[in-house]
């Protein structure tokens, strides 16, 4: 991704990526905080997420920036993980066919 993007472009990228995560499995390549590269199969598809208790307390939303952390469900490690938008190097999609 591009560190020279405008604030609006970071918001658009965040929204696009979140929307794609809600409908598909994505393979993300990103740089972890320690500088190592990580590849993660993740999603936000409701039918692939574990059951969780909903908190009644709402957190105040922060504006989206290039440092915004995006929480996702890691399908290979079966747990919640996050990454920052500006650490993303590659986004890949898994093609699936409807079950008959």
N, CA, C and O atoms as CSV, one atom per row, in Angstrom:
chain,resi,resn,atom,element,x,y,z
A,1,UNK,N,N,0.837,-1.154,0.000
A,1,UNK,CA,C,0.000,0.000,0.000
A,1,UNK,C,C,0.898,1.238,0.000
A,1,UNK,O,O,2.114,1.117,0.148
A,2,UNK,N,N,0.338,2.372,-0.157
A,2,UNK,CA,C,1.130,3.568,-0.383
A,2,UNK,C,C,1.111,4.504,0.817
A,2,UNK,O,O,0.046,4.957,1.236
A,3,UNK,N,N,2.287,4.795,1.372
A,3,UNK,CA,C,2.365,5.678,2.535
A,3,UNK,C,C,2.073,7.129,2.159
A,3,UNK,O,O,1.911,7.974,3.040
A,4,UNK,N,N,2.003,7.425,0.869
A,4,UNK,CA,C,1.709,8.782,0.423
A,4,UNK,C,C,0.222,9.006,0.170
A,4,UNK,O,O,-0.169,10.055,-0.343
A,5,UNK,N,N,-0.603,8.033,0.524
A,5,UNK,CA,C,-2.044,8.198,0.348
A,5,UNK,C,C,-2.562,9.314,1.239
A,5,UNK,O,O,-1.983,9.631,2.278
A,6,UNK,N,N,-3.662,9.897,0.806
A,6,UNK,CA,C,-4.333,10.911,1.610
A,6,UNK,C,C,-5.156,10.221,2.705
A,6,UNK,O,O,-5.369,9.009,2.665
A,7,UNK,N,N,-5.607,10.998,3.664
A,7,UNK,CA,C,-6.455,10.448,4.728
A,7,UNK,C,C,-7.703,9.805,4.130
A,7,UNK,O,O,-8.142,8.754,4.598
A,8,UNK,N,N,-8.269,10.419,3.114
A,8,UNK,CA,C,-9.462,9.870,2.464
A,8,UNK,C,C,-9.166,8.519,1.804
A,8,UNK,O,O,-9.992,7.609,1.856
A,9,UNK,N,N,-7.999,8.390,1.188
A,9,UNK,CA,C,-7.625,7.123,0.547
A,9,UNK,C,C,-7.432,6.003,1.583
A,9,UNK,O,O,-7.783,4.852,1.323
A,10,UNK,N,N,-6.878,6.338,2.750
A,10,UNK,CA,C,-6.741,5.334,3.818
A,10,UNK,C,C,-8.117,4.889,4.301
A,10,UNK,O,O,-8.326,3.705,4.566
A,11,UNK,N,N,-9.048,5.817,4.417
A,11,UNK,CA,C,-10.409,5.483,4.830
A,11,UNK,C,C,-11.059,4.572,3.788
A,11,UNK,O,O,-11.702,3.587,4.149
A,12,UNK,N,N,-10.899,4.886,2.512
A,12,UNK,CA,C,-11.466,4.058,1.437
A,12,UNK,C,C,-10.860,2.656,1.444
A,12,UNK,O,O,-11.577,1.668,1.288
A,13,UNK,N,N,-9.546,2.568,1.624
A,13,UNK,CA,C,-8.883,1.266,1.666
A,13,UNK,C,C,-9.386,0.452,2.856
A,13,UNK,O,O,-9.662,-0.739,2.720
A,14,UNK,N,N,-9.503,1.082,4.008
A,14,UNK,CA,C,-9.995,0.414,5.207
A,14,UNK,C,C,-11.408,-0.123,4.989
A,14,UNK,O,O,-11.697,-1.267,5.340
A,15,UNK,N,N,-12.281,0.690,4.417
A,15,UNK,CA,C,-13.665,0.278,4.172
A,15,UNK,C,C,-13.726,-0.861,3.165
A,15,UNK,O,O,-14.459,-1.829,3.363
A,16,UNK,N,N,-12.951,-0.747,2.073
A,16,UNK,CA,C,-12.923,-1.791,1.055
A,16,UNK,C,C,-12.439,-3.106,1.654
A,16,UNK,O,O,-13.052,-4.152,1.443
A,17,UNK,N,N,-11.335,-3.052,2.406
A,17,UNK,CA,C,-10.770,-4.265,2.983
A,17,UNK,C,C,-11.733,-4.892,3.991
A,17,UNK,O,O,-11.912,-6.110,3.998
A,18,UNK,N,N,-12.344,-4.086,4.827
A,18,UNK,CA,C,-13.316,-4.588,5.799
A,18,UNK,C,C,-14.510,-5.219,5.094
A,18,UNK,O,O,-14.985,-6.276,5.511
A,19,UNK,N,N,-14.993,-4.591,4.043
A,19,UNK,CA,C,-16.111,-5.149,3.274
A,19,UNK,C,C,-15.734,-6.497,2.660
A,19,UNK,O,O,-16.530,-7.435,2.696
A,20,UNK,N,N,-14.532,-6.601,2.101
A,20,UNK,CA,C,-14.073,-7.859,1.502
A,20,UNK,C,C,-13.922,-8.949,2.569
A,20,UNK,O,O,-14.252,-10.107,2.315
A,21,UNK,N,N,-13.432,-8.594,3.744
A,21,UNK,CA,C,-13.283,-9.555,4.836
A,21,UNK,C,C,-14.632,-10.094,5.297
A,21,UNK,O,O,-14.718,-11.234,5.752
A,22,UNK,N,N,-15.676,-9.295,5.185
A,22,UNK,CA,C,-17.011,-9.717,5.615
A,22,UNK,C,C,-17.655,-10.718,4.661
A,22,UNK,O,O,-18.609,-11.403,5.031
A,23,UNK,N,N,-17.134,-10.807,3.421
A,23,UNK,CA,C,-17.761,-11.699,2.444
A,23,UNK,C,C,-16.832,-12.787,1.919
A,23,UNK,O,O,-17.262,-13.638,1.139
A,24,UNK,N,N,-15.567,-12.776,2.332
A,24,UNK,CA,C,-14.632,-13.774,1.796
A,24,UNK,C,C,-13.493,-14.061,2.762
A,24,UNK,O,O,-13.336,-13.402,3.790
A,25,UNK,N,N,-12.714,-15.055,2.402
A,25,UNK,CA,C,-11.486,-15.365,3.123
A,25,UNK,C,C,-10.364,-14.656,2.383
A,25,UNK,O,O,-10.248,-14.762,1.162
A,26,UNK,N,N,-9.547,-13.939,3.125
A,26,UNK,CA,C,-8.480,-13.155,2.522
A,26,UNK,C,C,-7.139,-13.637,3.064
A,26,UNK,O,O,-7.007,-13.945,4.248
A,27,UNK,N,N,-6.159,-13.697,2.190
A,27,UNK,CA,C,-4.794,-13.974,2.607
A,27,UNK,C,C,-4.046,-12.652,2.576
A,27,UNK,O,O,-3.827,-12.065,1.516
A,28,UNK,N,N,-3.655,-12.194,3.767
A,28,UNK,CA,C,-2.945,-10.928,3.898
A,28,UNK,C,C,-1.463,-11.183,4.097
A,28,UNK,O,O,-1.075,-12.076,4.850
A,29,UNK,N,N,-0.649,-10.409,3.432
A,29,UNK,CA,C,0.779,-10.380,3.721
A,29,UNK,C,C,1.039,-8.998,4.303
A,29,UNK,O,O,0.708,-7.982,3.692
A,30,UNK,N,N,1.631,-8.973,5.482
A,30,UNK,CA,C,1.894,-7.694,6.129
A,30,UNK,C,C,3.165,-7.789,6.956
A,30,UNK,O,O,3.680,-8.879,7.207
A,31,UNK,N,N,3.657,-6.653,7.369
A,31,UNK,CA,C,4.852,-6.586,8.199
A,31,UNK,C,C,4.426,-6.409,9.646
A,31,UNK,O,O,3.704,-5.471,9.984
A,32,UNK,N,N,4.883,-7.326,10.502
A,32,UNK,CA,C,4.568,-7.242,11.928
A,32,UNK,C,C,5.376,-6.111,12.561
A,32,UNK,O,O,6.320,-5.599,11.960
A,33,UNK,N,N,4.998,-5.730,13.773
A,33,UNK,CA,C,5.688,-4.646,14.468
A,33,UNK,C,C,7.171,-4.929,14.669
A,33,UNK,O,O,7.985,-4.007,14.727
A,34,UNK,N,N,7.524,-6.237,14.778
A,34,UNK,CA,C,8.942,-6.579,14.974
A,34,UNK,C,C,9.727,-6.602,13.668
A,34,UNK,O,O,10.915,-6.925,13.664
A,35,UNK,N,N,9.066,-6.259,12.548
A,35,UNK,CA,C,9.736,-6.179,11.261
A,35,UNK,C,C,9.666,-7.435,10.415
A,35,UNK,O,O,10.076,-7.419,9.255
A,36,UNK,N,N,9.152,-8.532,10.976
A,36,UNK,CA,C,9.040,-9.766,10.203
A,36,UNK,C,C,7.788,-9.743,9.342
A,36,UNK,O,O,6.798,-9.084,9.660
A,37,UNK,N,N,7.862,-10.488,8.240
A,37,UNK,CA,C,6.710,-10.580,7.346
A,37,UNK,C,C,5.819,-11.729,7.783
A,37,UNK,O,O,6.305,-12.786,8.186
A,38,UNK,N,N,4.524,-11.516,7.702
A,38,UNK,CA,C,3.555,-12.535,8.119
A,38,UNK,C,C,2.519,-12.693,7.036
A,38,UNK,O,O,2.082,-11.712,6.435
A,39,UNK,N,N,2.121,-13.940,6.783
A,39,UNK,CA,C,1.018,-14.245,5.875
A,39,UNK,C,C,-0.090,-14.848,6.722
A,39,UNK,O,O,0.148,-15.793,7.475
A,40,UNK,N,N,-1.292,-14.314,6.606
A,40,UNK,CA,C,-2.402,-14.742,7.453
A,40,UNK,C,C,-3.664,-14.925,6.620
A,40,UNK,O,O,-4.052,-14.041,5.856
A,41,UNK,N,N,-4.303,-16.091,6.780
A,41,UNK,CA,C,-5.631,-16.329,6.194
A,41,UNK,C,C,-6.644,-15.851,7.215
A,41,UNK,O,O,-6.678,-16.353,8.338
A,42,UNK,N,N,-7.464,-14.890,6.840
A,42,UNK,CA,C,-8.368,-14.300,7.821
A,42,UNK,C,C,-9.702,-13.929,7.185
A,42,UNK,O,O,-9.855,-13.915,5.963
A,43,UNK,N,N,-10.658,-13.628,8.059
A,43,UNK,CA,C,-11.993,-13.277,7.583
A,43,UNK,C,C,-12.745,-12.510,8.661
A,43,UNK,O,O,-12.326,-12.448,9.816
A,44,UNK,N,N,-13.848,-11.937,8.259
A,44,UNK,CA,C,-14.857,-11.387,9.160
A,44,UNK,C,C,-16.233,-11.906,8.766
A,44,UNK,O,O,-17.252,-11.337,9.157
A,45,UNK,N,N,-16.261,-13.004,7.978
A,45,UNK,CA,C,-17.530,-13.611,7.581
A,45,UNK,C,C,-18.243,-14.118,8.829
A,45,UNK,O,O,-17.681,-14.928,9.567
A,46,UNK,N,N,-19.454,-13.668,9.080
A,46,UNK,CA,C,-20.161,-14.061,10.299
A,46,UNK,C,C,-20.271,-15.571,10.509
A,46,UNK,O,O,-20.153,-16.040,11.641
A,47,UNK,N,N,-20.493,-16.342,9.441
A,47,UNK,CA,C,-20.666,-17.781,9.609
A,47,UNK,C,C,-19.349,-18.512,9.893
A,47,UNK,O,O,-19.371,-19.703,10.202
A,48,UNK,N,N,-18.214,-17.833,9.796
A,48,UNK,CA,C,-16.920,-18.441,10.096
A,48,UNK,C,C,-16.325,-17.968,11.425
A,48,UNK,O,O,-15.259,-18.429,11.834
A,49,UNK,N,N,-17.016,-17.054,12.087
A,49,UNK,CA,C,-16.520,-16.504,13.350
A,49,UNK,C,C,-17.046,-17.306,14.531
A,49,UNK,O,O,-18.149,-17.850,14.472
A,50,UNK,N,N,-16.253,-17.384,15.617
A,50,UNK,CA,C,-16.733,-18.086,16.804
A,50,UNK,C,C,-17.820,-17.280,17.510
A,50,UNK,O,O,-17.919,-16.063,17.353
A,51,UNK,N,N,-18.622,-17.981,18.282
A,51,UNK,CA,C,-19.632,-17.304,19.091
A,51,UNK,C,C,-18.927,-16.465,20.152
A,51,UNK,O,O,-17.986,-16.935,20.792
A,52,UNK,N,N,-19.369,-15.249,20.338
A,52,UNK,CA,C,-18.790,-14.379,21.369
A,52,UNK,C,C,-19.906,-13.699,22.132
A,52,UNK,O,O,-20.993,-13.455,21.607
A,53,UNK,N,N,-19.611,-13.401,23.377
A,53,UNK,CA,C,-20.573,-12.636,24.160
A,53,UNK,C,C,-20.464,-11.179,23.743
A,53,UNK,O,O,-19.364,-10.653,23.575
A,54,UNK,N,N,-21.599,-10.536,23.580
A,54,UNK,CA,C,-21.599,-9.137,23.180
A,54,UNK,C,C,-21.533,-8.254,24.410
A,54,UNK,O,O,-22.276,-8.443,25.373
A,55,UNK,N,N,-20.636,-7.292,24.361
A,55,UNK,CA,C,-20.516,-6.321,25.448
A,55,UNK,C,C,-21.578,-5.241,25.257
A,55,UNK,O,O,-21.887,-4.854,24.130
A,56,UNK,N,N,-22.121,-4.770,26.347
A,56,UNK,CA,C,-23.130,-3.720,26.247
A,56,UNK,C,C,-22.486,-2.344,26.200
A,56,UNK,O,O,-23.120,-1.371,25.794
A,57,UNK,N,N,-21.229,-2.261,26.615
A,57,UNK,CA,C,-20.524,-0.984,26.617
A,57,UNK,C,C,-19.947,-0.723,25.227
A,57,UNK,O,O,-19.224,-1.561,24.690
A,58,UNK,N,N,-20.256,0.409,24.656
A,58,UNK,CA,C,-19.763,0.754,23.330
A,58,UNK,C,C,-18.504,1.602,23.438
A,58,UNK,O,O,-18.425,2.515,24.261
A,59,UNK,N,N,-17.529,1.294,22.605
A,59,UNK,CA,C,-16.314,2.097,22.550
A,59,UNK,C,C,-16.514,3.211,21.541
A,59,UNK,O,O,-17.194,3.036,20.530
A,60,UNK,N,N,-15.921,4.347,21.824
A,60,UNK,CA,C,-15.997,5.462,20.890
A,60,UNK,C,C,-15.078,5.175,19.709
A,60,UNK,O,O,-13.920,4.804,19.897
A,61,UNK,N,N,-15.586,5.343,18.502
A,61,UNK,CA,C,-14.797,5.088,17.300
A,61,UNK,C,C,-13.737,6.157,17.117
A,61,UNK,O,O,-13.976,7.344,17.341
A,62,UNK,N,N,-12.556,5.705,16.703
A,62,UNK,CA,C,-11.474,6.634,16.387
A,62,UNK,C,C,-11.443,6.815,14.881
A,62,UNK,O,O,-11.852,5.917,14.145
A,63,UNK,N,N,-10.968,7.950,14.410
A,63,UNK,CA,C,-10.874,8.147,12.966
A,63,UNK,C,C,-9.898,7.142,12.344
A,63,UNK,O,O,-8.905,6.765,12.968
A,64,UNK,N,N,-10.186,6.714,11.118
A,64,UNK,CA,C,-9.316,5.781,10.411
A,64,UNK,C,C,-8.081,6.524,9.923
A,64,UNK,O,O,-8.184,7.578,9.297
A,65,UNK,N,N,-6.903,5.958,10.219
A,65,UNK,CA,C,-5.630,6.485,9.718
A,65,UNK,C,C,-4.822,5.310,9.194
A,65,UNK,O,O,-5.258,4.162,9.279
A,66,UNK,N,N,-3.657,5.594,8.656
A,66,UNK,CA,C,-2.813,4.513,8.157
A,66,UNK,C,C,-2.318,3.601,9.275
A,66,UNK,O,O,-1.888,2.481,9.003
A,67,UNK,N,N,-2.369,4.057,10.529
A,67,UNK,CA,C,-1.951,3.238,11.669
A,67,UNK,C,C,-3.105,2.490,12.324
A,67,UNK,O,O,-2.904,1.813,13.332
A,68,UNK,N,N,-4.303,2.599,11.771
A,68,UNK,CA,C,-5.465,1.938,12.351
A,68,UNK,C,C,-5.283,0.422,12.365
A,68,UNK,O,O,-4.907,-0.178,11.357
A,69,UNK,N,N,-5.554,-0.188,13.517
A,69,UNK,CA,C,-5.481,-1.651,13.639
A,69,UNK,C,C,-6.832,-2.241,13.264
A,69,UNK,O,O,-7.876,-1.775,13.720
A,70,UNK,N,N,-6.798,-3.275,12.428
A,70,UNK,CA,C,-8.010,-3.951,11.970
A,70,UNK,C,C,-8.053,-5.330,12.626
A,70,UNK,O,O,-7.163,-6.147,12.388
A,71,UNK,N,N,-9.070,-5.608,13.447
A,71,UNK,CA,C,-9.194,-6.950,14.036
A,71,UNK,C,C,-9.801,-7.915,13.035
A,71,UNK,O,O,-10.761,-7.575,12.342
A,72,UNK,N,N,-9.243,-9.126,12.954
A,72,UNK,CA,C,-9.731,-10.164,12.047
A,72,UNK,C,C,-9.635,-11.508,12.745
A,72,UNK,O,O,-8.935,-11.649,13.748
A,73,UNK,N,N,-10.344,-12.498,12.209
A,73,UNK,CA,C,-10.249,-13.848,12.744
A,73,UNK,C,C,-9.262,-14.633,11.898
A,73,UNK,O,O,-9.463,-14.803,10.695
A,74,UNK,N,N,-8.196,-15.111,12.526
A,74,UNK,CA,C,-7.147,-15.891,11.868
A,74,UNK,C,C,-7.632,-17.336,11.763
A,74,UNK,O,O,-7.782,-18.017,12.777
A,75,UNK,N,N,-7.874,-17.800,10.547
A,75,UNK,CA,C,-8.441,-19.131,10.325
A,75,UNK,C,C,-7.445,-20.258,10.580
A,75,UNK,O,O,-7.852,-21.370,10.918
A,76,UNK,N,N,-6.156,-19.995,10.426
A,76,UNK,CA,C,-5.156,-21.042,10.654
A,76,UNK,C,C,-4.827,-21.220,12.134
A,76,UNK,O,O,-4.511,-22.326,12.571
A,77,UNK,N,N,-4.900,-20.139,12.904
A,77,UNK,CA,C,-4.601,-20.198,14.335
A,77,UNK,C,C,-5.851,-20.167,15.213
A,77,UNK,O,O,-5.762,-20.219,16.439
A,78,UNK,N,N,-7.019,-20.083,14.567
A,78,UNK,CA,C,-8.302,-20.070,15.288
A,78,UNK,C,C,-8.324,-19.060,16.433
A,78,UNK,O,O,-8.602,-19.397,17.584
A,79,UNK,N,N,-8.026,-17.833,16.084
A,79,UNK,CA,C,-8.047,-16.786,17.101
A,79,UNK,C,C,-8.084,-15.408,16.469
A,79,UNK,O,O,-7.822,-15.239,15.279
A,80,UNK,N,N,-8.415,-14.433,17.291
A,80,UNK,CA,C,-8.476,-13.053,16.837
A,80,UNK,C,C,-7.079,-12.472,16.781
A,80,UNK,O,O,-6.286,-12.657,17.704
A,81,UNK,N,N,-6.774,-11.771,15.701
A,81,UNK,CA,C,-5.501,-11.094,15.503
A,81,UNK,C,C,-5.815,-9.723,14.905
A,81,UNK,O,O,-6.958,-9.439,14.545
A,82,UNK,N,N,-4.800,-8.889,14.804
A,82,UNK,CA,C,-4.995,-7.601,14.146
A,82,UNK,C,C,-3.726,-7.213,13.393
A,82,UNK,O,O,-2.647,-7.757,13.630
A,83,UNK,N,N,-3.884,-6.274,12.494
A,83,UNK,CA,C,-2.785,-5.733,11.711
A,83,UNK,C,C,-3.080,-4.261,11.480
A,83,UNK,O,O,-4.234,-3.838,11.554
A,84,UNK,N,N,-2.056,-3.489,11.205
A,84,UNK,CA,C,-2.287,-2.083,10.899
A,84,UNK,C,C,-2.365,-1.906,9.385
A,84,UNK,O,O,-1.704,-2.619,8.629
A,85,UNK,N,N,-3.167,-0.964,8.962
A,85,UNK,CA,C,-3.390,-0.748,7.535
A,85,UNK,C,C,-2.092,-0.501,6.778
A,85,UNK,O,O,-1.894,-1.033,5.686
A,86,UNK,N,N,-1.203,0.312,7.363
A,86,UNK,CA,C,0.010,0.666,6.627
A,86,UNK,C,C,1.037,-0.454,6.584
A,86,UNK,O,O,2.083,-0.299,5.955
A,87,UNK,N,N,0.763,-1.588,7.244
A,87,UNK,CA,C,1.695,-2.717,7.209
A,87,UNK,C,C,1.344,-3.719,6.106
A,87,UNK,O,O,2.112,-4.646,5.853
A,88,UNK,N,N,0.207,-3.546,5.455
A,88,UNK,CA,C,-0.256,-4.492,4.437
A,88,UNK,C,C,0.591,-4.356,3.179
A,88,UNK,O,O,0.786,-3.262,2.649
A,89,UNK,N,N,1.090,-5.509,2.714
A,89,UNK,CA,C,1.885,-5.546,1.484
A,89,UNK,C,C,1.104,-6.174,0.335
A,89,UNK,O,O,1.273,-5.791,-0.823
A,90,UNK,N,N,0.240,-7.150,0.667
A,90,UNK,CA,C,-0.468,-7.891,-0.374
A,90,UNK,C,C,-1.808,-8.378,0.170
A,90,UNK,O,O,-1.922,-8.744,1.340
A,91,UNK,N,N,-2.818,-8.375,-0.694
A,91,UNK,CA,C,-4.144,-8.884,-0.347
A,91,UNK,C,C,-4.526,-9.910,-1.400
A,91,UNK,O,O,-4.543,-9.602,-2.592
A,92,UNK,N,N,-4.838,-11.142,-0.963
A,92,UNK,CA,C,-5.266,-12.188,-1.879
A,92,UNK,C,C,-6.617,-12.731,-1.474
A,92,UNK,O,O,-6.984,-12.669,-0.301
A,93,UNK,N,N,-7.363,-13.262,-2.428
A,93,UNK,CA,C,-8.704,-13.777,-2.181
A,93,UNK,C,C,-8.761,-15.257,-2.488
A,93,UNK,O,O,-8.098,-15.727,-3.413
A,94,UNK,N,N,-9.548,-15.996,-1.722
A,94,UNK,CA,C,-9.813,-17.401,-2.018
A,94,UNK,C,C,-11.113,-17.480,-2.792
A,94,UNK,O,O,-12.128,-16.909,-2.394
A,95,UNK,N,N,-11.066,-18.193,-3.901
A,95,UNK,CA,C,-12.273,-18.384,-4.683
A,95,UNK,C,C,-13.020,-19.587,-4.147
A,95,UNK,O,O,-12.434,-20.651,-3.943
A,96,UNK,N,N,-14.301,-19.423,-3.919
A,96,UNK,CA,C,-15.125,-20.529,-3.428
A,96,UNK,C,C,-16.314,-20.678,-4.356
A,96,UNK,O,O,-16.719,-19.734,-5.034
A,97,UNK,N,N,-16.862,-21.877,-4.371
A,97,UNK,CA,C,-18.062,-22.128,-5.157
A,97,UNK,C,C,-19.185,-22.467,-4.205
A,97,UNK,O,O,-18.948,-23.075,-3.161
A,98,UNK,N,N,-20.405,-22.086,-4.545
A,98,UNK,CA,C,-21.534,-22.396,-3.676
A,98,UNK,C,C,-21.732,-23.896,-3.558
A,98,UNK,O,O,-21.586,-24.636,-4.532
A,99,UNK,N,N,-22.067,-24.337,-2.345
A,99,UNK,CA,C,-22.340,-25.760,-2.140
A,99,UNK,C,C,-23.704,-26.091,-2.699
A,99,UNK,O,O,-24.648,-25.313,-2.569
A,100,UNK,N,N,-23.802,-27.268,-3.331
A,100,UNK,CA,C,-25.104,-27.654,-3.908
A,100,UNK,C,C,-25.667,-28.848,-3.179
A,100,UNK,O,O,-26.753,-29.321,-3.516
